[in-house]
Amino acid sequence: MEKSGPRIGTVDDAQTDCQGAAMRTPLTFTHPALDRSAHRRHDDAWLSDKFHDPATQFVVVYERTLLMRSDYDNQPIAATLTRNALPFDVVNVFSQSILLGLDENDVATICLRPDSKSVASFDYPDAAFYDLRTIGAALPGSDASIAAYACALDHWHSETRFCSLCGSETAVREAGHVRRCLNNDCARDHFPRIDPAVIVRIIHKDPTGDPAKDRILLARQANWPEGRYSVLAGFTEPGESLEQTVEREMFEEAGVRVTDIRYIESQPWPLPRSLMIGFEAIAIDDALDLTDDELADAHWLTRADLRVWEAEGKILSSKISISYRLIREWLEAE
């Protein structure tokens, strides 16, 4: 019988709502997970021992999807697999493996990046490949963080096969955390990169001081599903501080001038490689200007307005995102 390709799993986006800052829990992808053990990445003998240790856990990543054990309803239950549970020979992918780190018992977790031929031969009825955006909310906190870590590095490896300086091929070094140019005249080391982006809860304070009349700015991009809204975000440019990014991006996207910029928290967003840095800022006035086409629509909403929107079925960002947290905490902070 001809074997079919890897199954792609789906799961509903579900996560318990945050109940205000007093009960703040780690955002998705930020739960404590592993000691990254950077000092071990140069020790080839130790790495080989860990790779062949029966206790070692493996994360399998292929084209930004993860192989996960699933239950009888095809719901993902774990991001890590033991060596005996892997549906292929790990020896063949040792040179492409990535040390993610050690748990509290010194058990290693290693990311494997099989090629398409290996994936096509998978015969594993109790597992499927899942997209991280789809299953992030369904995984236990530490598993989601490990999965995000693995997917971010996998994406970087897939984009760094050639040296950006001389164009030669690169090879994996330092347990998957460096790629080195194979041209001896260049030999440049390339390191994983992230793209910092601010994400901002803009509040317009009621001039009379009535908090019930304070408003939050929510907007949507034209390519988003109808009815989905979020707070505003934008990438930091070279030579720019995060505060300067907040000021520039909020004005470029919505024509809003802001003050009293306050950092709140951050979230890695490995889709593919962003770091979302959350702020709150106070709008100087409520004038909006969407003429540069950055946004398709934007609205100032009181908390009462926002609850009406929710009742009408508006989507307030993905529930695994810092954007959702920024909106939800403001809504509950009465």
C-alpha positions as CSV (number, residue, x, y, z in Angstrom):
1,M,0.0,0.0,0.0
2,E,1.3,3.4,-0.9
3,K,2.0,5.6,2.1
4,S,0.4,9.0,2.3
5,G,2.3,12.1,3.2
6,P,2.4,13.7,6.7
7,R,-1.0,14.6,8.2
8,I,-1.5,18.3,9.0
9,G,-3.5,18.7,12.2
10,T,-5.8,21.5,13.2
11,V,-7.2,22.6,16.5
12,D,-9.4,25.3,17.7
13,D,-7.7,28.5,19.0
14,A,-8.6,28.4,22.7
15,Q,-6.9,29.9,25.8
16,T,-8.1,31.0,29.2
17,D,-8.7,34.7,29.3
18,C,-6.3,36.8,31.4
19,Q,-8.0,38.2,34.5
20,G,-6.1,41.4,34.9
21,A,-2.5,42.2,35.9
22,A,-3.0,40.9,39.4
23,M,-3.4,37.4,38.1
24,R,-0.8,37.8,35.2
25,T,0.3,34.5,33.8
26,P,3.1,34.0,31.3
27,L,2.1,34.7,27.7
28,T,2.1,31.9,25.2
29,F,5.7,31.1,24.2
30,T,7.2,32.7,27.4
31,H,6.8,29.9,30.0
32,P,10.1,28.9,31.6
33,A,11.2,25.7,29.7
34,L,14.9,24.9,29.3
35,D,18.3,25.9,30.4
36,R,19.8,26.8,27.0
37,S,23.3,25.6,28.1
38,A,25.1,27.9,25.6
39,H,28.5,26.9,27.2
40,R,27.9,23.3,26.0
41,R,27.5,24.2,22.3
42,H,31.2,23.9,21.6
43,D,31.6,20.4,23.3
44,D,31.2,17.9,20.4
45,A,31.8,14.9,22.6
46,W,29.2,16.0,25.2
47,L,26.7,16.8,22.4
48,S,27.2,13.4,20.8
49,D,26.6,11.7,24.2
50,K,23.4,13.7,24.7
51,F,22.2,13.0,21.2
52,H,22.5,9.2,21.8
53,D,21.2,9.3,25.4
54,P,18.0,7.2,25.5
55,A,16.5,9.9,27.9
56,T,16.9,12.7,25.4
57,Q,13.7,14.3,24.1
58,F,13.4,15.4,20.4
59,V,11.3,18.1,18.7
60,V,10.8,17.4,15.0
61,V,10.3,20.4,12.7
62,Y,9.5,20.4,9.0
63,E,8.6,23.4,7.0
64,R,7.5,25.4,10.0
65,T,5.3,22.5,11.3
66,L,5.9,20.3,14.3
67,L,5.5,16.6,14.6
68,M,3.4,16.1,17.7
69,R,1.9,13.2,19.6
70,S,-1.9,13.4,19.5
71,D,-4.9,11.8,21.2
72,Y,-7.8,9.9,19.8
73,D,-9.4,13.1,18.6
74,N,-6.2,14.1,16.7
75,Q,-5.5,16.9,19.3
76,P,-1.9,17.7,20.0
77,I,-0.7,16.7,23.5
78,A,3.0,17.0,23.5
79,A,5.8,18.7,21.4
80,T,8.6,16.3,22.4
81,L,9.2,12.7,21.5
82,T,11.5,10.0,22.8
83,R,14.1,8.5,20.6
84,N,12.2,5.2,20.3
85,A,9.0,7.1,19.3
86,L,10.7,8.8,16.3
87,P,9.5,7.5,12.9
88,F,12.9,7.8,11.3
89,D,16.6,7.1,12.1
90,V,18.0,10.1,14.0
91,V,21.6,9.2,13.1
92,N,21.0,10.6,9.6
93,V,20.1,14.0,10.9
94,F,22.7,14.5,13.7
95,S,24.7,17.0,11.7
96,Q,21.6,19.2,11.3
97,S,20.3,18.9,14.8
98,I,19.9,21.8,17.2
99,L,20.5,21.7,21.0
100,L,17.6,23.5,22.6
101,G,18.7,22.9,26.2
102,L,18.4,20.9,29.4
103,D,15.6,20.5,31.8
104,E,16.0,20.5,35.6
105,N,17.1,16.8,35.5
106,D,19.8,17.5,32.8
107,V,17.7,15.7,30.2
108,A,18.4,17.3,26.8
109,T,15.9,18.5,24.3
110,I,17.1,18.5,20.7
111,C,15.4,19.8,17.5
112,L,15.6,17.6,14.4
113,R,15.1,18.9,10.9
114,P,14.4,15.9,8.6
115,D,14.4,16.3,4.9
116,S,11.4,15.8,2.6
117,K,12.4,12.2,1.8
118,S,12.5,11.3,5.5
119,V,9.2,13.0,6.1
120,A,7.5,11.2,3.2
121,S,8.4,7.9,4.7
122,F,6.9,8.7,8.1
123,D,4.6,6.0,9.4
124,Y,3.4,7.2,12.8
125,P,-0.4,6.8,13.4
126,D,-0.4,8.6,16.8
127,A,1.2,11.8,15.6
128,A,0.6,14.6,13.0
129,F,2.3,17.8,11.8
130,Y,0.8,21.0,13.3
131,D,1.3,24.6,12.5
132,L,2.5,26.5,15.5
133,R,0.0,29.3,15.1
134,T,-2.8,26.8,15.2
135,I,-1.7,24.7,18.2
136,G,0.1,27.2,20.3
137,A,-2.8,27.7,22.7
138,A,-3.5,24.0,23.0
139,L,-0.1,23.0,24.2
140,P,1.1,23.1,27.8
141,G,3.0,26.3,28.5
142,S,6.6,24.9,28.5
143,D,5.8,22.8,25.4
144,A,4.6,25.8,23.5
145,S,7.8,27.7,24.4
146,I,10.0,24.8,23.3
147,A,8.0,24.5,20.1
148,A,8.4,28.2,19.4
149,Y,12.1,28.1,20.1
150,A,12.5,25.2,17.7
151,C,10.4,26.7,14.9
152,A,12.3,30.1,15.1
153,L,15.6,28.4,14.7
154,D,14.4,26.1,11.9
155,H,13.2,29.1,10.0
156,W,16.5,30.9,10.4
157,H,18.4,27.8,9.2
158,S,16.2,27.5,6.1
159,E,16.9,31.1,5.2
160,T,20.7,31.1,5.9
161,R,21.9,28.2,3.7
162,F,24.1,30.7,1.9
163,C,26.5,33.3,3.1
164,S,25.1,36.9,2.7
165,L,28.6,38.2,2.3
166,C,30.1,36.0,-0.4
167,G,27.2,33.7,-1.5
168,S,29.0,30.4,-0.5
169,E,27.2,27.6,1.3
170,T,27.0,27.6,5.0
171,A,27.2,24.7,7.5
172,V,25.7,24.1,10.9
173,R,28.1,24.8,13.9
174,E,27.8,25.1,17.6
175,A,24.9,22.8,18.1
176,G,22.7,24.6,15.6
177,H,23.1,28.1,16.9
178,V,25.7,29.3,14.3
179,R,26.0,28.7,10.5
180,R,29.6,29.2,9.1
181,C,30.5,30.1,5.6
182,L,32.4,27.2,4.0
183,N,34.5,29.5,1.9
184,N,37.8,29.5,3.7
185,D,38.5,33.0,2.5
186,C,35.4,34.3,4.1
187,A,34.4,31.8,6.9
188,R,31.9,34.3,8.3
189,D,29.7,33.2,11.2
190,H,26.0,33.8,10.9
191,F,23.9,34.0,14.0
192,P,20.1,33.7,14.5
193,R,18.3,37.0,14.1
194,I,15.1,38.4,15.4
195,D,13.0,41.4,14.3
196,P,12.0,43.7,17.2
197,A,8.5,45.2,16.8
198,V,6.5,47.4,19.1
199,I,2.9,46.6,19.8
200,V,1.0,49.5,21.5
201,R,-2.2,49.9,23.4
202,I,-3.2,53.5,22.7
203,I,-5.6,55.1,25.1
204,H,-7.4,58.4,24.8
205,K,-8.2,59.7,28.2
206,D,-11.6,61.3,28.8
207,P,-11.1,65.1,29.3
208,T,-13.4,65.1,32.3
209,G,-11.5,62.4,34.0
210,D,-14.3,59.8,33.8
211,P,-12.5,56.4,33.2
212,A,-15.7,55.0,31.8
213,K,-15.3,57.3,28.9
214,D,-11.6,56.4,28.3
215,R,-11.2,54.8,24.8
216,I,-8.8,52.3,23.2
217,L,-7.8,52.5,19.6
218,L,-8.3,49.2,17.6
219,A,-7.7,48.8,13.9
220,R,-7.6,46.2,11.2
221,Q,-5.5,45.6,8.1
222,A,-7.1,45.1,4.7
223,N,-5.8,41.5,4.4
224,W,-7.3,40.4,7.8
225,P,-10.5,38.4,8.1
226,E,-13.6,40.6,8.3
227,G,-14.3,41.6,11.8
228,R,-10.8,41.1,13.2
229,Y,-9.3,44.0,15.1
230,S,-6.1,44.6,17.1
231,V,-3.9,47.2,18.7
232,L,-1.3,48.8,16.5
233,A,2.2,47.5,15.9
234,G,5.2,48.2,13.8
235,F,8.9,47.2,13.3
236,T,11.8,49.1,14.8
237,E,14.1,50.7,12.2
238,P,17.9,51.0,12.3
239,G,19.1,53.7,14.6
240,E,15.8,54.0,16.4
241,S,14.9,53.4,20.1
242,L,11.8,51.5,21.0
243,E,10.1,54.7,22.2
244,Q,10.9,56.4,19.0
245,T,9.4,53.4,17.1
246,V,6.2,53.8,19.1
247,E,6.0,57.5,18.3
248,R,6.7,57.0,14.6
249,E,4.6,53.9,13.9
250,M,1.5,55.2,15.7
251,F,1.7,58.4,13.7
252,E,2.5,56.7,10.4
253,E,-0.3,54.1,10.7
254,A,-3.1,56.1,12.2
255,G,-2.0,59.8,12.4
256,V,-2.0,59.6,16.2
257,R,0.5,61.6,18.3
258,V,1.3,59.8,21.6
259,T,2.9,60.6,25.0
260,D,3.5,58.9,28.3
261,I,4.9,55.8,26.7
262,R,5.1,52.9,29.2
263,Y,6.6,49.4,28.7
264,I,4.3,46.5,29.7
265,E,5.8,43.2,28.6
266,S,7.2,41.3,25.6
267,Q,6.5,38.1,23.7
268,P,8.6,36.1,21.2
269,W,6.5,35.7,18.1
270,P,8.3,33.1,16.0
271,L,6.0,33.5,13.0
272,P,8.6,33.7,11.7
273,R,11.0,35.6,13.9
274,S,9.6,38.7,15.7
275,L,9.9,39.9,19.2
276,M,6.8,41.8,20.1
277,I,7.5,44.5,22.7
278,G,4.3,45.7,24.4
279,F,3.7,49.3,25.4
280,E,0.9,51.5,26.5
281,A,0.8,55.1,25.2
282,I,-1.6,58.0,25.7
283,A,-3.0,59.8,22.7
284,I,-2.6,63.6,22.7
285,D,-5.9,63.9,20.8
286,D,-8.3,61.6,19.1
287,A,-7.8,62.7,15.5
288,L,-7.2,59.8,13.1
289,D,-5.6,59.8,9.6
290,L,-5.6,56.6,7.6
291,T,-4.7,58.1,4.3
292,D,-1.4,56.2,3.9
293,D,-3.3,52.9,3.5
294,E,-1.4,51.3,6.4
295,L,-4.8,50.4,7.9
296,A,-8.2,49.6,6.4
297,D,-10.2,50.8,9.4
298,A,-9.7,52.1,13.0
299,H,-12.1,53.0,15.9
300,W,-11.9,54.5,19.3
301,L,-13.9,52.3,21.7
302,T,-14.9,52.7,25.3
303,R,-15.0,49.6,27.5
304,A,-18.8,49.5,26.9
305,D,-18.3,49.7,23.2
306,L,-15.8,46.9,23.3
307,R,-18.1,44.6,25.1
308,V,-20.8,45.3,22.5
309,W,-18.2,44.4,19.8
310,E,-17.4,41.1,21.5
311,A,-21.2,40.3,21.7
312,E,-21.4,41.0,18.0
313,G,-18.7,38.5,17.2
314,K,-15.8,40.8,16.5
315,I,-12.4,39.1,16.8
316,L,-10.0,40.8,19.1
317,S,-6.7,39.3,17.9
318,S,-5.4,35.8,18.3
319,K,-5.9,34.6,21.9
320,I,-2.3,33.4,22.1
321,S,-0.9,36.9,21.3
322,I,0.3,39.8,23.4
323,S,-2.2,41.9,21.5
324,Y,-5.1,40.0,23.0
325,R,-3.5,40.4,26.5
326,L,-3.1,44.2,26.0
327,I,-6.8,44.6,25.0
328,R,-8.2,42.2,27.6
329,E,-6.3,43.7,30.6
330,W,-7.5,47.2,29.7
331,L,-11.0,46.0,29.3
332,E,-11.0,44.3,32.7
333,A,-9.2,47.2,34.5
334,E,-12.3,49.1,35.7
